[in-house]
Amino acid sequence: MSDMIIGPPPESRCGRFKGALAKIHPIVWAAVTAGVFGLLGLWLGSFLQSAKLQAQVDTLTGQLSQQDKMIQEKTAEVQRLETLLTPFRTIALEKFTGDEKEALRKLADYVIELREKDVQQSQLIDELTTAVGKAHEQGEQGSHPNI
């Protein structure tokens, strides 16, 4: 047993790691430290940028949702107006020649012409009513012997 040489106890992994770190040149150690902190800074910057971009995405998503709602409302309004226009379109295509747009224009002109005639007829009726009223008054005055 005396032939056995007892040496120092085997080094643990932690001990070997500490020994390896002690052998690293200070410049290399500074470069590694700077690299680690640089990576942490990049990660933190991208994390903050990601949060900022997510806020912008949320804002734009909200705006897009509002625009979609407006488009749906406008589409519903167009459909409602198309429904109101259908009878006039049918009349125009039946009464006038030409394409739909031209027939509708002719119908509009025809309606304006009818409106003008209606105004003229209303004025004539008012004039005739006034004349009949005056004639009736004159007739009543002539039938009274006291006058």
C-alpha positions as CSV (number, residue, x, y, z in Angstrom):
1,M,0.0,0.0,0.0
2,S,2.9,2.2,0.4
3,D,3.4,2.0,-3.2
4,M,0.2,3.9,-3.9
5,I,0.7,7.5,-4.4
6,I,-2.0,9.6,-3.1
7,G,-2.4,12.7,-5.0
8,P,-4.6,15.6,-4.7
9,P,-8.3,14.9,-4.9
10,P,-9.8,15.0,-8.3
11,E,-11.1,18.4,-9.2
12,S,-14.9,18.9,-9.5
13,R,-16.5,20.3,-12.6
14,C,-17.1,23.6,-10.9
15,G,-13.5,23.7,-9.8
16,R,-12.2,23.0,-13.3
17,F,-14.6,25.8,-14.7
18,K,-13.2,28.3,-12.2
19,G,-9.7,27.3,-13.1
20,A,-10.5,27.8,-16.8
21,L,-12.1,31.2,-16.1
22,A,-9.0,32.3,-14.2
23,K,-6.8,31.5,-17.2
24,I,-8.9,33.7,-19.6
25,H,-7.1,36.8,-20.6
26,P,-8.7,40.0,-19.2
27,I,-9.3,41.4,-22.7
28,V,-11.1,38.3,-23.7
29,W,-13.1,38.4,-20.5
30,A,-14.1,42.0,-21.2
31,A,-15.1,41.1,-24.8
32,V,-17.2,38.2,-23.6
33,T,-18.8,40.4,-20.9
34,A,-19.5,43.2,-23.5
35,G,-21.0,40.7,-25.9
36,V,-23.3,39.3,-23.2
37,F,-24.5,42.8,-22.3
38,G,-24.8,43.7,-25.9
39,L,-27.0,40.7,-26.6
40,L,-29.1,41.6,-23.6
41,G,-29.4,45.1,-24.9
42,L,-30.5,43.9,-28.3
43,W,-33.0,41.5,-26.8
44,L,-34.5,44.3,-24.6
45,G,-34.6,46.7,-27.5
46,S,-36.4,44.2,-29.7
47,F,-38.8,43.3,-26.9
48,L,-39.7,47.0,-26.4
49,Q,-40.0,47.5,-30.2
50,S,-42.2,44.5,-30.4
51,A,-44.5,45.9,-27.8
52,K,-44.6,49.2,-29.7
53,L,-45.4,47.4,-32.9
54,Q,-48.1,45.4,-31.3
55,A,-49.7,48.6,-30.1
56,Q,-49.6,49.9,-33.6
57,V,-51.1,46.7,-35.0
58,D,-53.9,46.9,-32.4
59,T,-54.6,50.5,-33.4
60,L,-54.6,49.7,-37.1
61,T,-56.8,46.7,-36.5
62,G,-59.3,48.9,-34.7
63,Q,-59.3,51.4,-37.5
64,L,-59.8,48.6,-40.1
65,S,-62.7,47.3,-38.1
66,Q,-64.3,50.8,-38.1
67,Q,-63.8,51.1,-41.8
68,D,-65.3,47.6,-42.4
69,K,-68.3,48.7,-40.4
70,M,-68.6,51.9,-42.5
71,I,-68.3,50.0,-45.7
72,Q,-71.1,47.6,-44.6
73,E,-73.3,50.6,-43.8
74,K,-72.6,52.2,-47.2
75,T,-73.3,48.9,-48.9
76,A,-76.6,48.6,-47.1
77,E,-77.4,52.2,-48.1
78,V,-76.6,51.6,-51.8
79,Q,-78.8,48.5,-51.7
80,R,-81.6,50.5,-50.2
81,L,-81.3,53.2,-52.9
82,E,-81.2,50.5,-55.6
83,T,-84.4,49.1,-54.2
84,L,-86.0,52.5,-54.3
85,L,-84.8,53.1,-57.8
86,T,-86.1,49.8,-59.2
87,P,-89.7,50.9,-60.0
88,F,-88.4,54.1,-61.8
89,R,-85.9,52.1,-63.7
90,T,-88.7,49.7,-64.9
91,I,-90.9,52.5,-66.0
92,A,-88.0,54.3,-67.8
93,L,-87.0,51.1,-69.7
94,E,-90.6,50.4,-70.6
95,K,-91.5,53.9,-71.8
96,F,-88.2,55.2,-73.3
97,T,-85.6,53.8,-75.7
98,G,-81.9,53.6,-75.1
99,D,-79.8,52.2,-72.4
100,E,-80.8,52.3,-68.7
101,K,-79.0,55.6,-68.0
102,E,-80.4,57.3,-71.0
103,A,-83.9,56.0,-70.3
104,L,-83.7,57.3,-66.7
105,R,-82.6,60.7,-67.9
106,K,-85.5,60.8,-70.3
107,L,-87.9,59.8,-67.4
108,A,-86.4,62.6,-65.2
109,D,-87.0,65.1,-68.1
110,Y,-90.5,63.8,-68.5
111,V,-91.2,64.2,-64.8
112,I,-89.9,67.8,-64.9
113,E,-92.1,68.6,-67.9
114,L,-95.1,67.1,-66.0
115,R,-94.3,69.2,-63.0
116,E,-94.2,72.4,-65.0
117,K,-97.5,71.5,-66.6
118,D,-99.0,70.8,-63.2
119,V,-97.9,74.2,-62.0
120,Q,-99.5,75.8,-65.0
121,Q,-102.7,73.9,-64.5
122,S,-102.8,74.8,-60.8
123,Q,-102.4,78.5,-61.7
124,L,-105.2,78.2,-64.3
125,I,-107.4,76.5,-61.8
126,D,-106.7,79.3,-59.2
127,E,-107.5,81.9,-61.8
128,L,-110.8,80.2,-62.8
129,T,-111.8,79.7,-59.2
130,T,-111.3,83.4,-58.6
131,A,-113.2,84.3,-61.7
132,V,-116.1,82.0,-60.7
133,G,-116.1,83.5,-57.2
134,K,-116.3,87.0,-58.7
135,A,-119.1,86.0,-61.1
136,H,-121.0,84.3,-58.3
137,E,-120.7,87.5,-56.2
138,Q,-121.9,89.6,-59.1
139,G,-124.8,87.3,-59.8
140,E,-125.8,87.5,-56.2
141,Q,-125.6,91.3,-56.2
142,G,-127.8,91.5,-59.3
143,S,-130.5,89.2,-57.8
144,H,-131.0,91.4,-54.8
145,P,-133.4,94.2,-55.5
146,N,-132.1,96.3,-52.6
147,I,-128.9,97.0,-54.2
